[in-house]
Amino acid sequence: MNGDQQSFRFSQLLACRCVFTSRSPVVCRILWCVIVAVSVSLFVAQVGQRVAVYFQYKTNVDVQVKYVDVIDFPAVTVCNQNNFR
């Protein structure tokens, strides 16, 4: 067993351990390779799609400016409920 297989044998990643060790059956190795390849492909496609959407610079801004001649000030009442006056 060479150094690479030795390091993958003790890997915490299940896919690496199943694919790169000689103890795993061939069907298991192929299945894990397919699962990893599909997962990485979907990840790259999703990231690519999100980056493409980001660089389209779509903005949705609606600004309304209203000029008013007279402004009604709100009535403010301050009540001192403090026991120590």
SULFEN-V343957 format. One record per backbone hydrogen bond with DSSP energy under -1.0 kcal/mol. NH is the residue of the N-H (numbers start at 0). CO is the residue of the C=O. E is the energy in kcal/mol with one decimal. If there is no record, write none. Layout:
NH/CO/E  NH/CO/E
This chain:
5/1/-2.0  6/2/-2.2  7/3/-2.2  8/4/-1.7  10/7/-1.2  16/12/-2.1  17/13/-2.4  18/14/-2.5  19/15/-2.3  28/24/-2.1  29/25/-2.6  30/26/-2.6  31/27/-2.4  32/28/-2.2  33/29/-2.5  34/30/-2.6  35/31/-2.6  36/32/-2.6  37/33/-2.7  38/34/-2.3  39/35/-2.6  40/36/-2.3  41/37/-2.6  42/38/-2.2  43/39/-2.6  44/40/-2.4  45/41/-2.5  46/42/-2.5  47/43/-2.5  48/44/-2.3  49/45/-2.4  50/46/-2.5  51/47/-2.2  52/48/-2.2  53/49/-2.2  54/50/-2.3  56/53/-1.4
